[in-house]
Amino acid sequence: MQYISSEGLEKHKQELEGLKLKRQEIARRLEEAKALGDLAENVEYSAAKEEQAFNEGKIVELEQLLREAVVISEKNKKYDSVQIGCSVQLKFNGKEKIFTIVGSEEADPANGKISNESPLGKAFLGRKIGELVEIETPGGKVNYKIIEIK
């Protein structure tokens, strides 16, 4: 099961459509390369076959992701506890930070999007406003206080 936002789902659908269009272009290139003759020494043919294999693999991967995706409902939702799809405002080491809990496919820690499968994401799931969450990091234990969930 793969958790994903509606925006992420749409992005993957568009990527899949692009790859399916690219499939046709690769097939055309393969036909042109075949017309050049000896396939054993045909660099254009080999390159097109390699690109075709990569493209088809990505199509299969995206189709499976879209089949198994669980869309996170985010609009106008009130959260009693930290869940996938919510943003959580935290206080730690005298600083405040906001993280959004997302599925692993959309994780982008540099932009505050952490996976529900990451150590931080797992530790915050199910917690409520006001709770202290202690997390062991390579630099030692860090205490996070949940300030707000939205």
N, C-alpha and C positions, 0 to 999 in steps of 0.2 A: 504494500500500500504506500502510495506516494502523496504526501500533502502538498497542495499547491494553491496559490492565490488565483483568482479569476484572471488577473493581469498576466500572471505567469503561464496559465493555461492558454490564453490567447496568443502569447508570444510563441509558445511551442507549436500551436496549430499553424501559425504563419510560417514558421521555420520548416515544418513538414511540407506545406504546400510548395515552398521554394525548392525543397529537395526533390519533390516529385516533378517539378518543371525542369530541374537540372537533369533528371533522369533521361528526359527526352533529348536534351542537348548532347548528353554523353552517348546515347544510342546513335545519334546522327554522326558524331565524331568517330565512333567505332566503324560505322558503315563506310565512311570516307577513308579511314585507315585501311580497311580490308581491300578497298579498290586499288590501293597502292601496291598490292602484291604480297610477297613473302612475309608472312606474319611472324616468323621466327626472329627476324632482324628488324622488325618494324617498330621503331621507338614510339611513334604516335599511337600505335595500337596498344602497346604495353602500358603507356601512360594513361590512356583512356580506360583500359581494363582495371588498372589500379584505382583510378578515380571512381569508376563504377562500383567496385567492391566497397570502398569507403562510404560512398553515397548510400548504397543499399543497406549497409550496416547501420548507418545513422537513421535511415527511414524506419527500420525495424525497431531500433531503440526508442525513437519518439512515438511510434505507434503503440508500443507496449506501455510507455509512460502515460500516454493519454488514456489508454484503456484502464489502467490501474489508479489513475489520479483521483484523489478525494479533494474537491474544491473547498477551500476554507471560506466560510461565509463571514465577511468582515463588516458589512454595512450596518450602522446603527445598532451594534450589538453591545450590550453591557456585560462586563466580565466581573464575576465574583472572585475568580482565581485566575492565575496565569494559564493560558491555553494557547494552542497553535492559532496564529492569526492575530494575536493581540500584541500591543506594545506595552512594555513594562518600564517604568521609570525607577531607577535604582540609585541609592546613595552608597558609596563605598570609598574608603580612604579620603574622606572629605570632599569627594567629587560626586557629581551627578551624571548619569548616563541613561539614555533610552535605548533599549533593544527591542526589536520586533522578532517574535518567534515565528519562524517559517519552516517549511519542509526543507529537507536537505538539498533538493534541486535548486532552490532559490537562495540558499545561504550566501551571504556576502558580509562577513564580519567587519570589513573596513567601512562599510556603510551602515553598520548597526543591525544587520539582519543575521540572526543566529539560528542555526538548525535546532529543531526539537530533539535531534539525536546527539547534539554536541554536549559536552559535560556541563556547560552553563545552561543550555536549553533544558536538559533533563532535570537539573537542580531546581530551576524556577517553576517548571510545570506543576500545577496544582497548588502553588503557594498563594497566599492572600496578602492584601495590603497590610503593612506594618510588620510582617514577618521578617526575621533575620535568616539569611541563607548563608551557611558557611561552606566555602568551596576550597578544596585543596588545589593549589596551583604549583607550578615548578618553583615559584618564588616563596612559597609558604601559604598559609591559610588566609583567605580573604573573606570578610563578612560583607554581604550585600543586604541592604534594607530595602524592601519593596515600598516605594512611595506612592505609586499610582499605577493602575492597570486600565488601559483603554484600547 
